[in-house]
Amino acid sequence: MADLTRMPHVLVAGATGSGKSVCLNAIITGLLFQHGPDTLRLLMVDPKMLELSAYNGIPHLVMPVITEAKKASRALRWGVSEMEKRYKLMATCGARNILAYNEKVAAGLVPRAPGHPDGSEGAVPDRLSYVVVVIDELADLMLTAPAEIEEPIARLAQMARAVGIHLVLATQRPCDHRRHQGQLPLPDRLPGGEQDRLPHRARHERRREPARPRRHAVHARGQARALPDPRRLRLRGGDGAGGRVLEIQGGGRGPRARGAAGRASARHQARALGVGRRRRGGRGPVRRRAGPRGGQAGRGPPAGLDLPAPAAPQGGILARRAADGSARGAGRGRPVPGQQGARRARRRALAGGAGFRVTPASRRRGAPRLAFVTLGCPKNTVDSENMLGLMVRSGFRTVADLAEADVAVVNTCAFLGSAVRESRDTIARVAELKARGLLRGLIVTGCLAQRDGPKLLADFPEVDAVLGTGQWGEVARAARHVLGGGGERIVRTEYPGGALDSLVPRALSTPRHLAYLKISEGCDHRCTFCIIPRLRGDQQSRPLEDLVEEAERLAALGVRELNLIGQDTTGYGTDLPGKPTLADLLEALDRVEGIAWIRVQYTYPRLWSDRLISVWGSARRVVPYVDIPLQHIAHDMLRRMGRAMSARDTRALVQRIKAGIPGVALRTNFIVGFPGETEEHFEELLRYVEEEPFDHLVVFAYEREAETPSSGMTPRVPLVVRRQRRARLLALQQRLSRARLACRIGERVTVMIDGPAGRGPAANPDAARAPGRAGGATLYAARTAGSAFEVDGGVAVEGEDLRAGELVEARITGSAAYDLFARIERDPEPELVVIGGRA
């Protein structure tokens, strides 16, 4: 096992079959058994897509194993940037290397980060982890992209060791790993078999004419320079031992269980709190489907590995947690002495009138435990997934129950006054746990944290840290600070540049067959009723190639439906060099294999173009579903709302979309009771909805936000009138939707299965009243391409042995106000035809 404090850069050279891969995997295995994800980060490049791909899923990875030269060059540039950043950090405290820096951090001698303008202190610096860059088949990579690969490798080889970044390079032709960028200080080489007896050592040490092959040939197989640690530990095991190592470190992602990683359900925390996002539009709670369960993992090293006691592995929690909150897949370790009583005390306290559902879950010694509560929209869900990934990478273990957590993170929403109240109520309920001594830390993030900041600390003494929408990347540092006994409380609400980092890890919380892809953050529009630009900033689009790369990673994980989200998705690219558009992005994503459906949400009416409509209607994978919040149809209301589009243009756009996208399903939002809305304005809206029926309609009664321009507008509409208008519009939509869906009975449709929904009429109260239903059959929750997950009506399908993400043909047999009922449509058996005889 290599000692990272003294580990040099290493070049492993040898012909095919010489044991080069065995050597490379031995180095990696030794590192994994010594270091958890909090002290070691791995960046792996595998052009052959064979040797290192098995490590996908271990929490140590900075990003999934890279197999393309273009992505490899970007990753290496990240390594150079990380090296430069670390040198700047060390310069602030006079540390010469990573060891000295970490010692100064432990002693409290490293200055804090710059404070916030409001007077709050900056974050406490954290220890630096080691980074090991592993590259297989370097010579082939150099031939593919020589300049892009060679320059960052040369810089890392010259300077990176002092800051804890190490290179492990493997190649068949060692003389090809350097061309013209300078000498690479690679003092340790592990040669395998002979490779054309090429000059080896002279090419690395100094510039001179190539030495004679006889003098400087690659050593024969079996000879190698040893690492300088006299206290090396030995690992013994057969070829299968490496797979068991990965099962431990990656939570079931070894060769025998590759691709079986589970996903945590961040929203499950809200269900445990009794807090669930409601289907907007007054249609009751959202029907939730149980997510997949993670694979089980063992409690310790596999029996075939001879390991010293201190080398017990850590981490591997990405695939160990269970989405439904059960202990399955979490690893059932023995409790630490004294913990059982604490568990019982926690559960008794939680069950005693606090309104929390307590689900037993296992604990593991060592790694701190973290629970998430996510409120609000899918954009908040993606932020929570990014935070989960960062916490996992920092060595935390996520749990599905607050009763089992050391630190709780509440990701809040502040879009409307009702969302603010829900967020504050949730914070209060979690704060009660901390006040009882059942939690060690409470962190508040999201829109409410951005809006209220220091006020939350004053209102909730139990809150330890408040991180705004641009500071969720600091959640791991804040949690470490809290668990470390830091007395001061943290408030960070500034919005730094580069918040949309494509290298941020992400732990999916959605069912395994669908995922959200946030293409942008913020909004450039200034609607008079909206506070989002103040909470999320101006438009910040992600580079197109980053989004395609993430879509490919999601497809490789088994995602079948991709949901593109952002505050304004049609504004995508307006802030990027070259001005790519949403149409360009859809064309690029339409070429990603493995994705069946691409759905776009949160489009802004004014930015629709004829080209976007054309691409939308012709792309193979983009579903005919348009989410376009119109907010109103009366011209005076649109002008007062700051919508920058007239009523005539709005009506014409809806007609163009319906004509250009065959079979399109339209979803929209309307606000009633806005200041200045008269009965005539509302009647005009009612007539428009009846003339231009929408498949899905969400209605908000206007809520006054103190910091928006509309808050000072007059005349105000009384609350009772706002509520009455909302009820009238919803009643109209319900009548229209019921009639429209009833006309679809007998139609054959393609649906995507979301998961089991139960058996018989009890699975859905409307099912008992729906015609064409057979009682007692197995029901599956499903959707047509015209319905989005969790927010629109669905299809209850009768069938057997259906899998989530599967596309099946079904015949509609019944309908309700917003949902359909169907049976799997089987092709009829061919009739037996007898010619010239008897059957």
C-alpha positions in Angstrom: 0.0 0.0 0.0 1.5 3.3 -1.0 1.9 6.1 1.5 0.4 9.2 -0.1 2.6 11.5 1.8 5.6 10.1 0.0 4.1 8.6 -3.1 5.8 9.8 -6.3 4.4 10.1 -9.7 4.4 6.6 -11.2 4.8 5.3 -14.8 3.7 1.7 -15.4 5.1 0.4 -18.7 4.7 -3.0 -20.4 3.5 -4.9 -23.3 0.0 -6.5 -23.5 -0.1 -9.4 -21.1 2.8 -8.4 -19.0 0.8 -7.6 -15.9 0.5 -3.9 -16.4 -3.2 -3.9 -15.6 -2.7 -6.1 -12.5 -0.1 -3.6 -11.3 -2.4 -0.6 -11.9 -5.3 -2.3 -10.1 -3.0 -3.2 -7.2 -2.0 0.4 -6.7 -5.7 1.5 -6.8 -6.8 -1.2 -4.4 -4.1 -0.3 -2.0 -5.2 3.3 -2.0 -8.9 2.4 -1.6 -8.2 0.3 1.5 -6.2 3.0 3.2 -8.4 6.1 2.4 -12.0 7.0 2.4 -13.6 9.6 0.1 -12.9 12.4 2.6 -9.1 12.0 2.3 -8.7 10.6 -1.3 -10.1 11.7 -4.6 -9.6 9.7 -7.8 -9.7 10.9 -11.4 -9.6 8.0 -13.8 -9.1 7.9 -17.6 -9.6 4.6 -19.5 -9.6 4.9 -23.3 -10.2 1.2 -23.6 -13.4 1.4 -21.6 -12.4 -1.9 -19.9 -9.7 -1.7 -17.2 -11.0 1.1 -15.0 -14.7 1.2 -15.8 -15.4 -1.2 -12.9 -14.6 1.5 -10.5 -17.6 3.6 -11.5 -19.8 4.1 -8.5 -17.1 4.3 -5.8 -17.5 7.6 -3.8 -13.9 8.5 -4.3 -14.4 9.5 -7.9 -14.3 13.2 -8.8 -16.4 12.2 -11.9 -17.3 9.0 -13.6 -14.5 7.1 -15.3 -13.6 9.0 -18.5 -13.3 7.2 -21.8 -13.0 10.0 -24.4 -10.0 12.1 -25.1 -12.0 15.4 -25.2 -13.4 14.8 -21.8 -10.0 13.7 -20.5 -8.4 17.0 -21.5 -11.1 18.9 -19.7 -10.6 16.8 -16.6 -6.8 17.3 -16.7 -7.4 21.1 -17.0 -9.5 20.8 -13.9 -6.6 19.1 -12.2 -4.3 22.0 -13.2 -6.9 24.5 -11.9 -7.1 22.6 -8.6 -3.3 22.6 -8.3 -3.2 26.4 -8.7 -6.0 26.9 -6.2 -4.2 24.8 -3.6 -1.0 26.7 -4.0 -2.9 29.9 -3.4 -4.4 28.4 -0.3 -1.0 27.3 1.0 0.4 30.8 0.4 -2.1 32.3 2.8 -0.6 30.4 5.7 3.0 29.8 4.6 2.6 26.0 4.1 5.1 24.3 1.9 3.1 21.2 1.1 -0.2 19.5 1.8 1.0 17.9 5.0 2.0 21.3 6.5 -1.2 22.9 5.3 -3.5 20.2 6.9 -1.5 20.4 10.2 -2.1 24.2 10.2 -5.8 23.7 9.5 -6.0 21.2 12.5 -4.2 23.8 14.7 -6.5 26.6 13.6 -3.6 28.6 12.0 -5.2 29.0 8.5 -7.1 32.3 8.1 -10.8 32.1 7.3 -12.3 32.9 3.9 -13.3 36.5 3.4 -16.4 37.5 5.3 -19.7 38.5 4.0 -20.6 42.2 3.6 -23.3 41.8 6.3 -20.5 41.3 8.9 -20.7 37.6 9.2 -17.4 35.7 9.3 -16.2 33.5 6.4 -16.1 29.8 6.4 -13.6 27.8 8.4 -11.0 26.2 6.0 -11.2 22.5 5.6 -8.4 19.9 5.2 -7.3 19.1 1.7 -7.7 15.6 0.3 -5.2 13.9 -1.9 -6.0 13.5 -5.6 -4.6 10.7 -7.7 -5.0 10.9 -11.4 -4.9 7.4 -13.0 -4.5 7.2 -16.8 -4.4 4.0 -18.7 -3.1 3.7 -22.3 -1.4 7.1 -22.2 0.3 6.6 -25.6 -3.0 6.1 -27.3 -4.5 9.1 -25.6 -1.5 11.2 -26.7 -2.0 10.2 -30.3 -5.7 11.2 -30.1 -5.2 14.6 -28.6 -1.5 15.3 -28.1 -1.4 19.0 -27.1 -4.6 18.9 -25.0 -3.3 15.9 -23.0 0.4 16.6 -22.8 0.4 20.1 -21.5 -1.6 19.6 -18.4 0.2 16.3 -17.6 3.5 18.1 -17.9 2.4 20.8 -15.5 1.0 18.3 -13.0 4.2 16.2 -13.2 6.3 19.3 -12.5 4.5 20.8 -9.6 1.5 18.8 -8.3 3.1 16.5 -5.8 3.6 19.2 -3.1 -0.2 20.0 -3.1 -1.2 16.3 -2.9 -2.0 15.6 -6.6 -0.3 12.5 -7.9 0.0 10.9 -11.4 -0.3 7.1 -12.1 0.3 6.6 -15.8 0.2 3.3 -17.7 1.3 2.8 -21.3 2.8 0.2 -23.6 5.4 2.6 -25.2 7.0 4.6 -22.4 9.0 6.8 -24.7 5.8 8.1 -26.2 4.5 9.7 -23.1 6.5 12.9 -23.6 7.0 14.8 -26.9 8.0 18.4 -26.5 6.6 19.9 -23.3 9.7 19.3 -21.1 11.0 16.6 -18.9 8.5 14.8 -16.7 9.7 14.0 -13.2 8.6 10.3 -13.0 11.2 8.8 -10.7 9.4 5.5 -10.2 8.6 3.3 -13.1 7.1 -0.1 -12.9 8.1 -1.8 -16.1 6.4 -5.0 -17.3 7.4 -6.9 -20.5 9.7 -5.7 -23.2 8.1 -3.4 -25.8 10.4 -3.3 -28.9 13.4 -2.6 -26.6 12.7 1.2 -26.8 14.9 3.7 -24.9 13.4 4.2 -21.5 15.3 6.2 -19.0 17.3 8.6 -21.1 14.1 10.2 -22.5 12.9 11.3 -19.1 16.0 12.5 -17.2 17.6 15.1 -19.5 17.6 16.3 -23.1 20.1 14.4 -25.2 20.3 12.1 -28.2 18.4 8.9 -27.7 20.6 6.3 -26.0 21.2 3.0 -27.5 18.4 0.5 -26.9 20.9 -2.0 -25.5 21.9 0.4 -22.7 18.5 1.8 -21.8 16.0 -0.9 -22.6 12.8 -1.5 -20.7 13.5 -4.0 -18.0 12.3 -7.5 -18.4 9.1 -8.8 -16.8 9.1 -9.0 -13.1 11.6 -6.3 -12.4 10.4 -3.0 -11.0 11.5 -0.3 -8.6 9.7 -0.6 -5.3 7.9 2.3 -3.5 10.1 3.7 -0.7 7.8 2.7 2.2 9.5 0.0 4.3 6.2 -0.7 6.1 4.1 -1.8 3.2 1.1 -3.9 3.8 0.3 -6.9 1.6 -3.0 -7.8 0.0 -3.7 -11.4 -0.9 -6.6 -12.6 -3.0 -7.6 -14.1 -6.3 -8.9 -12.3 -9.3 -12.4 -12.1 -7.7 -11.1 -10.2 -4.8 -10.9 -7.0 -6.7 -14.7 -7.3 -7.5 -15.4 -7.7 -3.8 -13.3 -4.6 -3.0 -15.6 -2.6 -5.4 -18.7 -4.1 -3.8 -17.5 -2.7 -0.4 -16.3 0.7 -1.6 -19.0 1.2 -4.2 -22.0 -0.3 -2.4 -22.6 -3.2 -4.8 -21.0 -1.7 -7.9 -18.4 -4.4 -8.5 -18.3 -6.5 -11.6 -21.0 -8.9 -10.2 -23.4 -6.1 -9.4 -22.4 -3.4 -11.9 -25.3 -1.0 -12.6 -27.2 -2.0 -9.6 -26.6 1.2 -7.6 -29.6 2.5 -5.7 -30.7 6.1 -5.4 -31.5 8.0 -2.2 -34.9 9.6 -2.1 -34.3 13.2 -0.9 -38.0 13.9 -1.0 -38.6 10.9 1.3 -37.5 13.1 4.1 -40.4 15.4 3.5 -42.8 12.5 3.6 -41.3 11.5 7.0 -42.0 15.0 8.1 -45.6 14.9 6.9 -44.6 17.6 4.4 -45.3 16.8 0.7 -45.4 18.9 -2.4 -49.0 19.3 -3.4 -50.2 19.2 -6.9 -50.8 22.8 -7.8 -54.2 23.7 -9.0 -56.1 22.3 -6.0 -56.1 18.7 -7.1 -55.0 17.2 -3.9 -51.7 15.6 -2.8 -49.3 14.3 -5.4 -49.4 10.5 -5.8 -45.9 9.3 -4.9 -44.3 6.2 -6.2 -41.8 4.2 -4.2 -38.3 4.6 -5.7 -35.9 1.7 -6.2 -34.0 0.1 -3.5 -30.2 0.1 -3.3 -28.1 -3.0 -3.4 -26.9 -4.6 -0.2 -23.4 -4.3 0.9 -21.4 -6.2 3.5 -20.1 -5.1 6.8 -16.4 -5.5 6.3 -13.7 -6.8 4.0 -14.3 -9.9 2.0 -13.0 -13.1 3.6 -10.5 -13.7 0.9 -8.5 -10.6 1.6 -5.7 -10.6 4.3 -5.9 -7.1 5.7 -4.6 -5.4 8.9 -7.2 -4.2 11.3 -6.7 -0.4 10.7 -7.3 -0.7 7.0 -11.1 -1.1 7.2 -12.8 0.5 4.2 -15.0 3.5 4.4 -17.8 5.0 2.3 -19.7 3.3 -0.5 -22.9 5.0 0.5 -24.2 6.0 -2.9 -25.6 2.6 -3.5 -26.2 1.5 0.1 -29.1 3.7 1.0 -32.6 2.7 0.4 -35.1 5.0 -1.3 -38.0 3.9 0.8 -36.4 4.6 4.1 -35.9 1.0 5.2 -32.8 -0.5 6.5 -32.4 -2.7 3.5 -29.3 -2.0 1.5 -27.8 0.2 4.2 -25.5 -2.3 5.8 -26.5 -3.8 9.2 -23.4 -3.1 11.3 -23.4 -3.9 15.0 -24.3 -0.9 17.1 -21.7 0.9 19.1 -22.0 0.2 22.8 -24.4 2.7 24.3 -26.1 3.5 21.0 -29.1 1.2 21.4 -30.5 3.2 24.4 -30.0 6.4 22.5 -31.9 4.9 19.5 -34.8 4.0 21.7 -34.8 7.4 23.3 -34.8 9.1 19.9 -37.7 7.0 18.6 -39.7 7.4 21.7 -39.2 11.2 21.6 -40.0 11.4 17.9 -43.1 9.2 18.1 -44.4 11.1 21.1 -46.7 13.7 19.5 -44.1 15.4 17.2 -45.8 14.1 14.1 -42.8 12.4 12.7 -42.8 8.9 11.2 -39.9 6.9 12.5 -38.5 4.1 10.4 -35.8 1.9 11.8 -32.5 2.2 9.9 -29.1 0.8 10.5 -26.1 2.9 11.5 -22.4 2.5 10.9 -19.6 3.6 13.1 -17.4 6.4 11.9 -19.1 8.1 9.0 -21.4 11.0 10.1 -25.1 10.6 9.1 -27.0 13.1 7.1 -30.8 13.5 6.4 -32.3 15.8 3.7 -35.7 17.5 3.6 -36.4 19.0 0.2 -39.3 21.4 -0.5 -40.5 23.1 -3.6 -40.0 22.5 -7.3 -37.8 20.0 -9.3 -35.1 22.7 -9.5 -34.7 22.4 -5.8 -34.6 18.6 -6.2 -31.6 18.9 -8.4 -29.9 21.2 -5.9 -30.5 18.6 -3.2 -29.1 15.9 -5.4 -25.9 17.9 -6.0 -25.6 18.5 -2.2 -26.1 14.8 -1.6 -23.3 14.1 -4.0 -21.0 16.5 -2.3 -21.7 15.1 1.1 -21.1 11.6 -0.1 -17.8 12.6 -1.6 -16.9 14.2 1.7 -17.4 11.0 3.6 -20.9 11.5 4.9 -23.5 8.8 5.0 -27.1 9.6 4.0 -30.0 8.2 5.9 -33.7 8.3 5.1 -34.9 9.1 8.7 -34.3 12.2 10.8 -34.3 9.8 13.8 -31.0 8.3 12.5 -29.2 11.5 11.5 -26.5 13.6 13.0 -27.1 16.6 10.7 -30.3 17.6 9.0 -30.4 19.8 5.9 -33.7 21.6 5.0 -33.7 22.8 1.4 -36.5 25.4 1.4 -38.8 27.2 -1.1 -39.9 30.8 -1.0 -41.8 31.2 -4.3 -45.1 32.1 -2.7 -46.2 33.1 0.8 -47.7 29.6 1.3 -44.3 28.1 0.4 -42.6 30.4 2.9 -45.0 29.3 5.6 -44.5 25.6 4.8 -40.7 26.1 4.8 -40.7 27.9 8.2 -43.0 25.3 9.7 -40.7 22.5 8.5 -37.6 24.3 10.0 -39.5 24.7 13.3 -40.3 21.0 13.4 -36.8 19.9 12.7 -35.4 22.5 15.1 -37.5 20.8 17.8 -35.5 17.6 17.3 -32.2 19.5 17.8 -33.6 21.3 20.9 -34.3 17.8 22.4 -30.7 16.8 21.7 -31.7 14.3 18.9 -29.7 16.2 16.2 -26.2 17.6 16.4 -26.7 20.1 13.6 -29.3 21.8 11.4 -28.5 23.5 8.1 -31.0 25.6 6.1 -30.5 26.0 2.3 -32.5 27.1 -0.7 -34.7 30.1 -1.6 -35.9 31.0 1.9 -32.3 30.9 3.1 -31.3 33.3 0.3 -34.2 35.6 1.0 -34.2 35.8 4.8 -30.6 34.9 5.7 -29.6 36.3 9.1 -33.3 36.5 10.1 -33.6 32.7 10.1 -30.8 32.6 12.7 -32.6 35.1 14.8 -35.9 33.3 14.5 -34.5 29.7 15.0 -31.7 29.5 17.6 -31.2 25.8 16.7 -30.1 26.6 13.1 -26.4 26.3 12.8 -25.9 27.5 9.2 -27.8 29.3 6.5 -26.6 28.8 2.9 -28.2 30.7 0.1 -29.0 29.4 -3.4 -25.4 30.1 -4.6 -23.7 28.5 -1.6 -25.0 24.9 -1.6 -21.5 23.9 -2.6 -20.4 24.8 1.0 -22.8 22.4 2.6 -20.1 19.7 3.4 -17.8 22.3 4.9 -20.6 23.7 7.0 -21.6 20.3 8.2 -18.0 19.5 9.2 -17.8 22.8 11.0 -21.0 22.0 13.0 -19.9 18.4 13.9 -16.4 19.7 14.8 -17.9 21.8 17.6 -17.6 25.2 15.9 -19.4 27.7 18.1 -20.1 30.4 15.6 -23.1 30.2 13.3 -22.7 30.6 9.5 -24.6 32.8 7.1 -23.6 32.8 3.4 -26.0 34.3 0.9 -23.7 35.8 -1.8 -24.0 34.3 -5.3 -20.6 33.4 -6.7 -19.8 33.0 -10.3 -19.5 29.5 -11.7 -22.2 27.9 -9.5 -23.2 25.6 -12.3 -20.1 23.4 -12.1 -20.4 20.4 -14.4 -17.9 18.5 -12.2 -20.2 18.6 -9.1 -21.2 15.0 -8.2 -24.9 14.2 -8.1 -26.8 11.5 -6.3 -30.1 10.9 -8.0 -33.2 11.0 -5.8 -35.8 10.3 -8.5 -36.9 6.9 -9.6 -34.2 5.2 -11.6 -35.9 5.6 -15.0 -36.2 9.4 -15.0 -34.0 12.4 -14.0 -34.0 16.1 -14.2 -31.4 18.0 -16.2 -31.0 21.6 -15.0 -29.8 23.5 -18.1 -29.7 27.0 -16.6 -30.0 28.9 -13.4 -31.7 32.3 -12.8 -33.8 34.5 -15.0 -33.4 37.7 -17.0 -37.1 38.6 -17.0 -38.6 40.9 -14.4 -42.2 39.9 -14.0 -43.8 42.2 -11.4 -45.1 39.4 -9.2 -42.0 37.2 -9.1 -39.1 37.2 -6.6 -37.1 34.5 -8.4 -34.4 36.8 -10.0 -33.6 38.1 -6.6 -33.3 34.6 -5.2 -31.5 32.9 -8.1 -29.8 35.7 -10.0 -29.7 36.4 -13.7 -29.7 33.8 -16.5 -26.7 31.4 -16.2 -26.7 28.7 -18.8 -24.6 25.6 -18.7 -22.3 24.8 -21.8 -24.0 22.7 -24.3 -21.3 20.0 -24.3 -21.6 19.7 -20.5 -25.3 19.0 -20.8 -24.8 16.4 -23.5 -22.1 14.8 -21.4 -24.4 14.6 -18.3 -27.2 13.3 -20.4 -24.9 10.5 -21.6 -24.0 9.7 -18.1 -27.6 9.5 -17.1 -28.5 7.3 -20.0 -25.7 5.0 -19.0 -27.3 4.7 -15.5 -30.6 3.6 -17.1 -32.5 6.9 -17.2 -35.2 6.7 -19.9 -36.9 10.0 -19.4 -34.9 13.3 -19.3 -36.7 16.4 -17.9 -35.0 19.7 -18.9 -35.6 22.4 -16.3 -34.6 25.9 -15.4 -36.2 29.2 -14.4 -36.5 30.0 -18.1 -35.5 27.1 -20.5 -36.3 29.1 -23.7 -33.7 31.6 -22.6 -31.0 29.0 -22.7 -27.7 30.1 -24.3 -28.4 33.8 -24.4 -25.5 34.4 -22.0 -23.1 31.9 -23.6 -20.4 32.5 -26.2 -21.8 31.7 -29.7 -25.3 32.1 -28.4 -26.5 28.5 -28.7 -30.3 28.1 -28.4 -32.7 25.7 -26.9 -33.3 24.3 -30.4 -29.5 23.6 -30.7 -29.6 21.8 -27.3 -32.6 19.7 -28.3 -30.9 18.6 -31.5 -27.8 17.6 -29.6 -29.7 15.7 -26.9 -31.9 14.0 -29.5 -28.7 12.1 -30.6 -28.1 10.6 -27.1 -28.7 6.9 -27.3 -30.7 5.3 -24.5 -33.0 8.2 -23.7 -36.6 7.5 -24.8 -38.3 10.7 -23.9 -37.0 14.3 -23.6 -39.4 16.7 -21.9 -38.9 20.5 -21.6 -40.5 22.4 -18.8 -40.7 26.1 -17.8 -40.6 27.8 -21.2 -41.2 31.6 -21.5 -43.7 32.7 -24.2 -41.7 35.6 -25.7 -38.6 33.6 -26.6 -40.4 30.9 -28.7 -39.1 30.9 -32.3 -40.2 29.2 -35.5 -37.0 27.1 -35.5 -37.7 25.9 -32.0 -41.2 24.8 -32.9 -39.8 23.0 -36.0 -37.1 21.2 -34.0 -39.6 20.3 -31.3 -42.0 18.8 -33.7 -39.5 16.8 -35.7 -37.1 15.5 -33.0 -37.4 11.7 -32.4 -37.0 11.8 -28.6 -38.6 15.2 -27.7 -42.1 14.5 -26.6 -45.0 16.6 -27.8 -45.5 18.3 -24.5 -45.2 22.1 -23.9 -45.1 23.7 -20.5 -45.7 27.4 -21.2 -46.9 29.6 -18.2 -49.1 32.3 -19.8 -50.2 33.8 -16.4 -53.2 35.7 -18.0 -54.8 36.5 -21.4 -56.2 40.0 -20.8 -53.9 42.6 -22.3 -54.1 45.0 -19.3 -53.2 42.2 -17.0 -50.2 41.0 -19.1 -48.9 44.6 -19.2 -49.3 45.0 -15.4 -47.6 41.7 -14.8 -44.6 42.8 -16.9 -44.9 39.9 -19.4 -43.6 41.8 -22.4 -46.0 40.1 -24.7 -49.4 41.3 -25.8 -52.6 39.2 -25.6 -52.8 39.0 -29.4 -49.3 37.7 -29.7 -49.9 35.2 -26.9 -53.0 33.8 -28.6 -51.1 33.6 -32.0 -48.1 31.8 -30.3 -50.4 29.1 -28.9 -51.9 28.5 -32.4 -48.4 28.3 -33.9 -47.4 25.7 -31.3 -50.5 23.6 -31.9 -50.0 23.7 -35.7 -46.2 23.0 -35.6 -46.1 20.2 -33.0 -48.5 17.4 -33.9 -50.6 16.0 -31.0 -49.0 18.5 -28.6 -50.2 18.5 -24.9 -50.2 22.0 -23.4 -49.7 22.8 -19.8 -50.0 26.4 -18.5 -50.3 28.5 -15.3 -52.7 31.4 -14.7 -52.8 33.9 -11.9 -56.2 35.2 -10.8 -56.9 38.1 -8.5 -53.8 40.1 -9.6 -54.0 43.8 -8.5 -56.3 45.6 -11.0 -58.0 42.5 -12.3 -61.7 43.3 -12.9 -64.6 40.9 -13.4 -64.3 41.6 -17.2 -60.7 40.6 -17.2 -61.5 37.4 -15.4 -64.5 36.6 -17.8 -62.1 37.1 -20.7 -59.8 34.5 -19.2 -62.7 32.0 -18.7 -63.8 32.4 -22.3 -60.2 31.8 -23.5 -59.8 28.6 -21.5 -63.1 27.3 -22.9 -62.1 28.3 -26.5 -58.5 27.0 -26.3 -58.7 24.0 -23.9 -55.4 23.1 -22.1 -54.5 19.5 -21.2 -53.1 20.6 -17.9 -53.9 23.9 -16.1 -52.5 25.3 -12.8 -54.3 28.2 -11.1 -52.8 30.5 -8.5 -54.7 33.0 -6.4 -52.4 36.0 -6.3 -50.3 36.3 -3.2 -48.6 39.6 -2.4 -44.9 39.4 -2.1 -43.5 42.4 -0.1 -40.3 42.8 -2.2 -41.9 42.6 -5.7 -43.2 45.6 -7.8 -46.7 44.2 -7.7 -46.9 44.5 -3.9 -47.6 48.3 -4.2 -50.1 48.0 -7.0 -53.7 49.0 -6.6 -56.6 48.3 -6.6 -56.1 45.1 -4.7 -58.6 42.3 -5.1 -60.0 41.0 -1.8 -58.8 37.6 -0.7 -62.3 36.1 -0.8 -62.8 37.2 -4.4 -59.4 35.8 -5.4 -60.3 32.4 -4.0 -63.7 32.4 -5.6 -62.2 33.1 -9.0 -59.6 30.4 -8.6 -62.4 27.9 -7.7 -64.4 28.9 -10.7 -61.6 28.5 -13.2 -60.6 25.1 -11.7 -64.2 24.0 -11.9 -64.2 24.9 -15.6 -60.9 23.1 -16.2 -62.2 20.0 -14.4 -65.3 19.9 -16.5 -63.3 20.3 -19.8 -60.7 17.8 -18.8 -63.3 15.1 -17.8 -65.0 15.5 -21.2 -61.8 15.5 -23.1 -60.5 12.3 -21.4 -63.8 10.5 -21.8 -63.5 10.9 -25.5 -60.2 8.9 -25.4 -61.8 5.7 -24.2 -61.0 2.9 -26.6 -57.8 4.7 -27.9 -54.6 2.8 -28.0 -51.7 4.7 -26.5 -48.0 4.3 -25.6 -47.3 4.7 -21.9 -44.2 4.7 -19.7 -44.5 2.6 -16.5 -43.5 4.6 -13.3 -44.0 1.7 -10.9 -46.6 -0.4 -9.1 -49.7 1.4 -7.8 -51.3 -1.4 -5.8 -54.2 -3.8 -6.5 -57.8 -3.2 -7.2 -59.9 0.0 -6.7 -58.2 0.8 -3.4 -55.1 1.9 -5.4 -57.0 5.0 -6.6 -60.2 6.3 -5.2 -61.4 7.3 -8.7 -60.8 3.8 -10.0 -63.9 2.4 -8.3 -66.0 4.9 -10.2 -64.3 4.5 -13.5 -66.1 2.5 -16.2 -64.3 -0.5 -17.8 -62.3 -1.4 -14.7 -61.8 -4.9 -13.6 -61.6 -5.2 -9.8 -58.7 -6.8 -8.1 -56.2 -6.5 -10.9 -52.6 -5.3 -10.4 -52.3 -1.6 -11.2 -49.2 0.2 -12.4 -48.8 4.0 -12.3 -47.9 5.1 -15.9 -48.0 8.2 -18.1 -48.4 9.1 -21.7 -45.9 11.4 -23.4 -48.4 14.2 -22.7 -48.0 14.1 -18.9 -45.1 15.0 -16.7 -44.0 13.0 -13.6 -45.8 13.9 -10.3 -47.5 17.1 -11.6 -49.9 16.0 -14.3 -52.6 13.3 -14.5 -51.5 9.8 -15.2 -52.7 6.4 -16.4 -53.5 3.5 -14.1 -52.6 0.4 -16.2 -53.7 -3.2 -15.5 -51.0 -5.7 -16.2 -48.4 -8.1 -14.9 -44.6 -8.1 -14.5 -44.1 -4.5 -15.8 -40.9 -2.7 -15.0 -40.3 1.0 -14.3 -39.2 2.8 -17.4 -40.8 0.3 -19.8 -42.7 1.6 -22.8 -45.8 -0.5 -23.4 -49.0 -0.3 -25.6 -52.2 0.0 -23.7 -55.9 0.4 -24.5 -57.8 3.1 -22.6 -60.7 1.6 -20.8 -61.9 4.4 -18.5 -61.4 7.9 -17.4 -61.8 10.3 -14.4 -61.4 14.1 -14.1 -57.7 14.1 -14.7 -56.6 10.4 -15.0 -57.0 7.5 -17.4 -57.4 3.8 -16.9 -56.0 1.2 -19.3 -55.2 -2.4 -20.0 -52.0 -3.7 -21.6 -52.8 -4.3 -25.3 -51.6 -7.7 -26.4 -51.4 -8.6 -30.1 -54.1 -11.2 -30.8 -53.0 -14.8 -31.2 -53.2 -15.9 -34.9 -56.2 -18.1 -35.7 -55.6 -21.7 -36.7 -56.6 -22.3 -40.3 -57.0 -25.9 -41.4 -56.7 -26.5 -45.2 -57.8 -29.9 -46.6 -58.4 -31.7 -43.3 -59.7 -31.6 -39.8 -58.4 -29.6 -36.8 
